[in-house]
């Protein structure tokens, strides 16, 4: 009886693998990014977010939460993040409007309630199954922490950092030209 049970499990695994192979090989999955989510995509992306929280939250920042670091973080945000996550006006850019998985407009829906280590982790490593790239190879560790602190404090920035944030030009499309 146990042998039959194991053979049944092996059969199901092989069947799923064969079906997955046929789906991929024959192009039966609609590749368009503007055609809605596939059944398991939202579930899988939630699993990624839960893993980021578990891995990033315990990280301790070696860079202090100072005005200078928040100003530097605002400048880094303008250079690297605003194109997808919006400027202080929280308007979607044309790039954001075309993303399959929407990037949050951080001036509207920020990450201030996340642990700074979690935000650092997401910036450094990116997020699989989302358009969020990994900046760990293009920014220094200090820059990654400056950006994480800026995002953590985005709703309560000191005046110099807030002024720098407000200087970031909106990349939202212009209407009625």
ChimeraX attribute file (.defattr): number of C-alpha atoms within 10 A of each C-alpha:
attribute: neighborCount
match mode: 1-to-1
recipient: residues
	/A:1	6
	/A:2	7
	/A:3	7
	/A:4	9
	/A:5	10
	/A:6	11
	/A:7	12
	/A:8	12
	/A:9	11
	/A:10	12
	/A:11	12
	/A:12	12
	/A:13	12
	/A:14	12
	/A:15	12
	/A:16	12
	/A:17	12
	/A:18	12
	/A:19	12
	/A:20	12
	/A:21	12
	/A:22	12
	/A:23	12
	/A:24	11
	/A:25	10
	/A:26	8
	/A:27	10
	/A:28	10
	/A:29	10
	/A:30	11
	/A:31	8
	/A:32	9
	/A:33	11
	/A:34	11
	/A:35	9
	/A:36	11
	/A:37	13
	/A:38	10
	/A:39	8
	/A:40	8
	/A:41	14
	/A:42	13
	/A:43	10
	/A:44	12
	/A:45	16
	/A:46	12
	/A:47	13
	/A:48	16
	/A:49	15
	/A:50	10
	/A:51	13
	/A:52	20
	/A:53	17
	/A:54	11
	/A:55	13
	/A:56	18
	/A:57	16
	/A:58	12
	/A:59	14
	/A:60	13
	/A:61	16
	/A:62	9
	/A:63	15
	/A:64	13
	/A:65	16
	/A:66	14
	/A:67	16
	/A:68	13
	/A:69	21
	/A:70	29
	/A:71	24
	/A:72	18
	/A:73	25
	/A:74	31
	/A:75	20
	/A:76	19
	/A:77	23
	/A:78	21
	/A:79	11
	/A:80	14
	/A:81	17
	/A:82	26
	/A:83	19
	/A:84	24
	/A:85	26
	/A:86	26
	/A:87	26
	/A:88	20
	/A:89	16
	/A:90	18
	/A:91	21
	/A:92	23
	/A:93	20
	/A:94	14
	/A:95	15
	/A:96	22
	/A:97	15
	/A:98	12
	/A:99	14
	/A:100	15
	/A:101	19
	/A:102	16
	/A:103	17
	/A:104	16
	/A:105	20
	/A:106	22
	/A:107	19
	/A:108	15
	/A:109	10
	/A:110	16
	/A:111	19
	/A:112	18
	/A:113	10
	/A:114	14
	/A:115	19
	/A:116	24
	/A:117	22
	/A:118	24
	/A:119	25
	/A:120	29
	/A:121	24
	/A:122	23
	/A:123	21
	/A:124	22
	/A:125	15
	/A:126	17
	/A:127	18
	/A:128	15
	/A:129	15
	/A:130	15
	/A:131	15
	/A:132	17
	/A:133	13
	/A:134	16
	/A:135	19
	/A:136	17
	/A:137	9
	/A:138	10
	/A:139	16
	/A:140	12
	/A:141	17
	/A:142	15
	/A:143	20
	/A:144	23
	/A:145	28
	/A:146	28
	/A:147	28
	/A:148	32
	/A:149	28
	/A:150	30
	/A:151	26
	/A:152	24
	/A:153	19
	/A:154	21
	/A:155	15
	/A:156	12
	/A:157	19
	/A:158	14
	/A:159	11
	/A:160	13
	/A:161	24
	/A:162	19
	/A:163	13
	/A:164	18
	/A:165	24
	/A:166	14
	/A:167	14
	/A:168	18
	/A:169	14
	/A:170	19
	/A:171	20
	/A:172	20
	/A:173	12
	/A:174	9
	/A:175	5
	/A:176	4
	/A:177	3
